[in-house]
Amino acid sequence: MAKHSGGKVGKAGKTLSSKGSSKKEKSKAAKILKKHQDEKH
């Protein structure tokens, strides 16, 4: 998978991969990533 850095998608990826993120943050980040994947890949 291509590494995304910067912007909304990169932030979402960092949120998901960091262990310190709350469940709420993680689900929001997952939604952003999913939406991006559907549109761009």
Secondary structure, DSSP 8 states (H G I E B T S, - for coil): -----SHHHHHHHHHHH-TT--HHHHHHHHHHHHHHHHHH-
